[in-house]
Amino acid sequence: MCLNCDATRRGFLRLGLGAAGLAALPRRTRAAGLKPLIMLDPGHGGHDPGAIAPDGYYEKTITLATALELRGALLETGRYRVAMTRMTDHFVTLQGRVNLAVEHQADMFLSMHCDHLPESNLRGASIFTLSNKASDKLAAAVAQDENNADGPSGTPAEVSPQVASILASLETRATKIGSATLADDIASAFSARIPLLPDPTRSANFAVLRDPSIPSTLLEMGCLSNAEDERRLRNLEQRRLLVARLTDAIGRYFSDPGQGQVAG
Ligand SMILES: [Zn+2]
C-alpha cells in the first residue's frame, strides 16, 4: 500500500467526497449536445512526490505524464470534454481537487496513482472504489485511519460552502453509492493487456448503482515497488497502451446509456 495514496484516500474520505461521495453528486442534466466532462486527477505533485521507486523515481511524475497522455487520447475521440486537477508539477490540496470536480460539474472523476507495496514481487494495477458497505479490507482500513494523523496532503482546512451544501444533502446517500461499474470497465479493458494485481477491483455494492451520477475511481496504475512495473510505467509505449485501455474503458462506460448518461 502506498502510504501517500492511502493518505489521499483518507483525505477524500474526510471530505466526505471519496469515490462514493463524488458518485453521489446529484444527477445533472447536461444541455443537449454537451459532451461529458471527465476530470482527470494526477495524484500528488509539488512537494508531495507520492510513492518513490527504489531508484528514486517519483509517482507524481508518472501520474502527470499518464494523465496528460490520457487527456490527449480522450480529446482525440471528440466525445468528451476533459479537465485536470493539475497540468504541471504543483501541489493541489485534496479539497482543491474535489472543488475542481464540483466546479466543472464533472461527469467522471479519475484519480491516477501508483502503488508501493511491501512485497516487491507484486505487480499490476488495481482499481479502488468506496461504498457504504465497506466490506473490503481497504475500505475498512480507510475508515479505521480516518482519525489518524494527517498524511502528506494535510487535513483540508475548510470545506467550501458549495461542497458543504452537497455534503449536507448527501450525507446518507454519499455512502450508499459506489462506482463499481467504471472500475469493472477498467479491469475488463486491462484484462490480458495490462498486468493486474490479484483481486484488482475492490468490489462495491452494486445495488447502489441505481442512481450513479459521477463515477469516481482511484486507479493504481501499477506498483513502483516492482521493477517490472516501474519500467512499464516509465516507458512511453507502455503508458500509451495503458492510456488506450483506459480510453476504451471510458468509452464503454459512456456507451452504456444506463451508466454513461451520454449527451444527445
Ligand atoms: Zn498515490
Residues whose N, C-alpha, C, O or C-beta is under 5 A from the ligand:
A	BS01	ZN	N4 C5 G43 G50 H113 C114
